[in-house]
Every structure is written in C-alpha cells, then in structure tokens.
Amino acid sequence: MRSDRERYADRVIQLYRNMPGTLGYIRRADRRLAADLHDRGVPFKTVEDAILLAISRRAFRSKQAPQLAPIATLHYLLPIIHELQVAPPEPGYLDYLRYKLATLAPPTTIR
C-alpha cells in the first residue's frame, strides 16, 4: 500500500511532467522535492496553482522577448509556490488565467 506521501509525490511529478514547457523527464532531485513538498505541508492545490502561474507567465510574455529555455526541473516552481504562500492571488484570478489559457490551448492541457 502506497503512503499519502508517495501518492502526493506521484501526483506532483505527473502534473509537472505534463506541464507545457518542461523537458518532460524527471530527475531524482525532482522526486525528492515532490516528497519534500508533502513533508512541508504544501497543499497539492498550491502546486497546481504554481504550475498554472508558471504556464501563464511564460505564455503571455511579450512576443518580442527572447524565447525561454525549457523548464528542466521541478525546482523552477519553488519561488512561485513561496509567492502563493506569502501573497495568495485575488479571488478569481486563477480562474481568469485558466480561461485565458484555454483560448491558447485545448482544455485537456490545462487543469
């Protein structure tokens, strides 16, 4: 039987792996971080929201800005997770981002 920690880490890894703009593979350090997020008590919803913010920020950059390199590690999300914990967005903002992203990609790629 898998522990809550293992299930949480698996869900985080799967979500990250399917995130647009990543390399698509997972490193050992990413698995450790996913488990560590559970140990720190970071709600899965916060990780989902951090991914949504990361995707949005990358998608809605200026067209004149240089192209960004692919995201190579789950650690990329740590500052965004911290930001969400310190200063949660206004109510409805994340729903707005989901709506905006839905205009760019099929709904199956956006949670």
C-alpha positions in Angstrom: 0.0 0.0 0.0 1.4 3.4 -1.0 1.6 6.1 1.6 0.0 9.5 1.3 3.5 10.9 0.8 4.2 8.6 -2.2 0.8 9.3 -3.7 1.2 13.1 -3.3 4.7 12.9 -4.8 3.5 10.8 -7.7 0.7 13.4 -8.4 3.1 16.3 -8.3 5.5 14.5 -10.6 2.8 13.6 -13.1 1.5 17.2 -13.1 5.0 18.6 -13.6 5.8 16.0 -16.3 2.7 17.1 -18.3 3.3 20.8 -17.8 3.9 22.6 -21.2 7.4 24.0 -21.5 9.2 21.2 -19.5 11.7 18.8 -20.8 9.3 16.0 -19.9 11.5 13.9 -17.8 12.1 13.6 -14.1 15.3 13.7 -12.2 15.9 12.1 -8.8 16.1 15.6 -7.2 12.6 16.3 -8.6 11.2 13.2 -6.9 12.9 14.2 -3.6 11.5 17.7 -3.9 8.0 16.4 -4.6 8.1 14.3 -1.4 9.7 17.2 0.5 6.7 19.4 -0.5 4.4 16.9 1.1 6.6 16.9 4.2 6.5 20.7 4.3 2.7 20.5 4.2 2.3 22.3 0.9 -1.2 21.6 -0.4 -1.4 19.9 -3.8 -3.7 22.8 -4.9 -0.8 25.2 -4.3 1.5 23.1 -6.6 -1.3 23.1 -9.2 -1.7 26.9 -8.8 2.1 27.4 -9.1 2.1 25.4 -12.4 -0.8 27.5 -13.7 1.0 30.7 -12.9 4.3 29.5 -14.4 2.5 28.4 -17.6 0.6 31.7 -17.8 3.7 33.8 -17.3 5.5 32.0 -20.0 2.6 32.0 -22.4 1.7 35.7 -22.0 5.2 37.1 -22.3 5.9 39.8 -24.9 6.3 38.4 -28.4 9.5 40.4 -28.7 11.1 38.8 -25.6 13.7 36.1 -26.2 12.4 32.6 -26.3 12.7 30.8 -22.9 14.6 27.6 -22.5 12.5 24.6 -21.4 12.0 24.1 -17.7 14.4 21.5 -16.6 13.5 20.8 -13.0 10.6 20.9 -10.6 12.7 23.3 -8.5 11.6 26.0 -11.0 8.3 26.2 -9.2 9.7 26.8 -5.7 9.7 30.6 -5.9 6.2 30.6 -7.3 5.0 28.2 -4.5 6.6 30.6 -2.0 4.9 33.6 -3.6 1.5 31.9 -3.4 2.0 31.1 0.3 3.1 34.6 1.1 0.7 36.5 -1.0 -2.2 34.5 -2.5 -3.7 35.9 -5.6 -7.0 37.8 -5.6 -10.1 35.6 -5.7 -11.0 34.7 -9.2 -7.5 35.5 -10.7 -6.5 31.9 -11.2 -9.9 31.1 -12.8 -9.2 34.1 -15.1 -5.8 32.6 -16.0 -7.4 29.2 -16.8 -9.9 31.0 -19.0 -7.1 32.9 -20.8 -5.0 29.8 -21.3 -8.0 27.9 -22.6 -8.0 30.3 -25.6 -4.5 29.3 -26.4 -4.6 25.5 -25.9 -7.1 22.7 -25.7 -8.7 22.3 -22.3 -7.1 18.9 -21.8 -3.7 20.6 -21.2 -5.0 23.0 -18.6 -6.4 22.0 -15.3 
